[in-house]
Amino acid sequence: MQAASRESYRAGAERLDAYVRGAEPSAVASTADDILSVADLLRREPRLRRALSDPARAGSDRSGLLGDMLRGRIGAEALDLLASLVSGRWSNSSELLDGVERLGVEALLASADLSGDLGEVEDELFRFGQVVGGSAELSNALSDPMASVERRAELARQLLAGKAQPVTVSLVEAALAGFGGRSFTGALTRLVELAADRRDRQVAYVTVASPLTEEEERRLGARLSEMYGREVSVKQTVDSDVLGGARVRVGSDLYDGTVLRRLNETRNALAKR
């Protein structure tokens, strides 16, 4: 987001935090669903998006337009939060959509945090991404641009039924809708990171040839926490192709200590002789 949009989003996020402090988890989840339903509306209606982000109109006019359209159709709390977003300055209409989506997602994560389920939601999102990534057929079905979002969401709901928190299911649906303009897998990854960030944690993606033991994972997490000055949430991917060692990615930092990397380096060195 550009500076003006970031400032407008920050104001909405602060308003969300204030609301969450005195609310029940179920109420916050319902508010989140309302906000994400408006994000879907804005995604389908570019003219409305432009009208609600038009810098030539006063913020009060834009929030008034939103209220005239949605009052009685969504909850009062969601409408209040959305009005705070719309009344701010947005660099363009796409960034307004991004802001509404992000606020809805943060509200979902806040509801899971209030109920003590946020860590589980984070893990469920990552595991679902692993399942999808491990099946070309499933990945193609969930990423098929020719299939409607609702059709793909119904498949995801069937796969997750009885196996995941309701908040996880809602977040997967947000990913299927293209959260933040990302691909489905990219959106899932971002959602895992947002969940970790709300728990004040950094995510470390670890690729190994065979699963780490609980003790190995604990030691790795502790070492990374020392390095980054923040608790680290370790997410394992098992890939036999790496042969041994581990590849660790934290943000933009990559530490590759795999046997595969060393073999490739040796092969490249021999080829230059």
C-alpha positions in Angstrom: 0.0 0.0 0.0 1.1 3.6 -0.6 1.4 6.0 2.3 -2.1 7.5 2.3 -3.7 4.0 2.1 -1.5 2.7 4.9 -2.5 5.5 7.2 -6.2 4.9 6.4 -5.8 1.2 7.0 -4.0 1.8 10.3 -6.9 3.9 11.6 -9.3 1.1 10.8 -7.1 -1.5 12.4 -6.9 0.6 15.6 -10.6 0.8 15.6 -10.8 -3.0 15.2 -8.4 -3.5 18.1 -10.6 -1.3 20.3 -13.7 -3.2 19.4 -12.2 -6.6 19.9 -11.1 -5.8 23.5 -14.7 -5.8 24.7 -16.3 -8.4 22.4 -17.0 -12.1 22.5 -15.2 -14.3 20.0 -18.4 -15.3 18.2 -19.4 -11.7 17.7 -16.0 -10.8 16.3 -16.1 -13.8 13.9 -19.6 -12.6 12.7 -18.3 -9.1 12.2 -15.4 -10.5 10.2 -17.7 -12.5 8.0 -19.7 -9.3 7.3 -16.6 -7.4 6.4 -15.4 -10.1 4.1 -18.8 -10.2 2.4 -18.4 -6.5 1.6 -14.9 -7.3 0.2 -16.6 -9.8 -2.1 -19.0 -7.1 -3.2 -16.2 -4.6 -3.9 -14.3 -7.2 -5.9 -17.4 -7.7 -8.1 -18.3 -4.0 -8.4 -15.3 -1.9 -9.5 -17.6 1.2 -10.0 -18.6 1.0 -6.4 -15.0 0.6 -5.4 -14.0 3.7 -7.2 -16.9 5.7 -5.7 -15.9 4.7 -2.2 -12.3 5.7 -2.7 -12.9 8.8 -4.8 -10.6 11.5 -3.5 -12.8 14.2 -5.0 -15.6 13.2 -2.5 -15.5 14.0 1.2 -14.8 11.1 3.5 -18.2 11.7 5.2 -19.9 11.4 1.8 -18.2 8.2 1.1 -19.0 6.7 4.5 -22.6 7.9 4.0 -22.9 6.2 0.7 -21.6 3.0 2.3 -24.2 3.3 5.1 -27.1 3.9 2.7 -26.2 0.7 0.8 -25.4 -1.6 3.7 -27.3 -0.5 6.8 -29.5 -3.4 7.9 -27.7 -5.8 5.6 -24.6 -6.2 7.8 -24.0 -5.8 11.6 -23.6 -2.4 13.1 -20.1 -3.1 14.3 -19.0 -4.2 10.8 -20.6 -1.1 9.3 -18.8 1.2 11.8 -15.4 -0.4 11.0 -15.9 -0.2 7.3 -17.1 3.4 7.5 -13.8 4.2 9.3 -11.9 2.7 6.4 -14.0 4.3 3.6 -13.8 7.8 5.2 -10.0 7.7 4.9 -7.8 8.6 1.9 -6.9 5.8 -0.5 -4.3 5.9 -3.2 -6.5 3.9 -5.5 -9.6 1.7 -5.5 -7.6 -1.6 -5.5 -5.9 -0.6 -2.2 -9.3 0.1 -0.6 -10.3 -3.5 -1.5 -7.0 -4.8 0.0 -7.7 -2.8 3.1 -11.2 -4.2 3.5 -10.0 -7.8 2.9 -7.1 -7.3 5.4 -9.5 -5.9 8.1 -11.8 -8.9 7.7 -9.0 -11.3 7.9 -7.5 -9.6 11.0 -11.0 -9.7 12.6 -11.1 -13.5 12.0 -7.7 -13.9 13.5 -8.7 -11.8 16.5 -11.7 -14.0 17.1 -9.5 -17.1 17.2 -7.1 -15.3 19.5 -9.9 -14.4 21.9 -11.0 -18.0 22.0 -7.5 -19.4 22.5 -7.5 -21.1 19.1 -5.1 -18.9 17.1 -2.1 -21.3 17.3 -4.3 -24.2 16.1 -5.7 -22.1 13.2 -2.1 -21.2 12.2 -1.1 -24.9 12.1 -4.3 -25.9 10.3 -3.7 -23.3 7.5 -0.1 -24.6 7.1 -1.1 -28.2 7.1 -3.9 -27.6 4.5 -1.4 -25.9 2.3 0.9 -28.9 2.6 -2.0 -31.3 1.7 -2.9 -29.2 -1.3 0.8 -28.8 -2.4 1.2 -32.6 -2.2 -1.6 -33.3 -4.7 -1.5 -32.0 -8.2 -5.1 -32.9 -8.8 -6.3 -31.1 -5.6 -4.1 -28.1 -6.3 -5.4 -27.8 -9.8 -9.0 -28.1 -8.6 -8.6 -25.4 -6.0 -6.7 -23.1 -8.2 -8.8 -23.5 -11.4 -9.6 -20.0 -12.7 -12.5 -21.4 -14.7 -14.3 -22.6 -11.6 -16.2 -20.2 -9.5 -14.9 -19.2 -6.0 -18.0 -20.7 -4.5 -17.5 -24.0 -6.2 -13.9 -24.2 -5.1 -14.9 -23.1 -1.6 -17.4 -25.8 -1.3 -14.7 -28.4 -2.2 -12.5 -26.9 0.6 -15.3 -27.0 3.1 -15.9 -30.7 2.3 -12.2 -31.4 2.8 -12.0 -29.5 6.1 -15.3 -30.6 7.5 -14.8 -31.8 11.1 -11.0 -31.4 10.7 -10.5 -27.6 11.2 -11.7 -24.6 13.2 -14.5 -22.6 11.6 -12.1 -19.6 11.4 -9.7 -21.8 9.4 -12.4 -22.6 6.9 -13.3 -18.9 6.6 -9.6 -18.0 6.0 -9.2 -20.7 3.4 -12.3 -19.2 1.6 -10.6 -15.8 1.7 -7.5 -17.4 0.2 -9.6 -18.9 -2.6 -11.0 -15.5 -3.3 -7.4 -14.2 -3.9 -6.6 -12.5 -0.7 -4.5 -9.5 -1.5 -4.4 -10.3 -5.2 -2.3 -13.4 -4.5 -2.5 -17.0 -5.8 -4.3 -19.5 -3.6 -1.0 -20.9 -2.2 0.5 -17.5 -1.9 -2.6 -16.3 0.0 -2.4 -19.3 2.4 1.2 -18.6 3.1 0.4 -15.0 3.9 -2.4 -16.0 6.2 -0.1 -18.3 8.1 2.3 -15.4 8.6 -0.4 -13.0 9.7 -1.6 -15.6 12.3 1.9 -15.9 13.6 2.4 -12.2 13.7 -0.7 -11.7 15.8 0.9 -14.1 18.2 4.1 -12.0 18.0 6.0 -14.8 16.2 8.1 -15.1 13.1 7.6 -18.0 10.8 10.5 -20.3 9.9 9.9 -22.6 6.9 12.1 -25.7 7.3 12.6 -28.3 4.6 14.2 -31.6 5.6 14.6 -35.1 4.2 12.9 -36.7 7.2 10.8 -35.2 10.0 12.5 -33.4 12.9 11.8 -34.9 16.3 10.0 -32.7 18.8 13.3 -32.0 20.6 15.1 -31.1 17.3 12.3 -28.7 16.4 12.3 -27.2 19.8 16.1 -26.6 19.7 15.9 -25.1 16.2 13.1 -22.8 17.2 15.0 -21.7 20.3 18.2 -21.0 18.2 16.2 -19.0 15.6 14.5 -17.1 18.4 17.9 -16.0 19.7 18.9 -14.9 16.2 15.8 -12.9 15.5 14.9 -11.6 19.0 11.4 -13.0 18.6 9.6 -16.2 19.2 9.7 -18.4 16.0 7.0 -20.8 14.7 8.7 -23.7 12.9 6.8 -25.1 9.9 8.3 -28.3 8.5 8.1 -29.6 5.0 9.5 -33.1 4.3 11.2 -33.5 0.9 13.4 -36.5 0.3 15.1 -34.7 -2.6 17.2 -32.6 -0.2 18.9 -35.9 0.9 19.9 -34.6 4.3 20.5 -31.5 6.3 18.0 -28.7 6.3 16.9 -25.6 4.4 15.5 -22.8 6.6 13.8 -19.7 5.3 12.8 -16.8 7.7 11.4 -13.9 5.8 13.8 -13.0 3.1 16.7 -14.9 4.8 17.6 -18.3 3.5 20.0 -20.8 5.2 20.6 -23.8 3.0 22.6 -26.6 4.7 21.2 -29.4 2.6 23.2 -32.3 1.2 21.6 -31.5 -2.2 23.0 -28.0 -2.2 26.5 -29.3 -1.3 26.3 -31.9 -4.1 25.2 -29.2 -6.6 28.1 -27.0 -5.6 30.6 -29.8 -6.0 29.1 -30.7 -9.4 29.3 -27.1 -10.5 32.9 -26.8 -9.3 33.9 -30.0 -11.2 32.2 -28.7 -14.4 34.4 -25.6 -14.4 37.6 -27.5 -14.4 
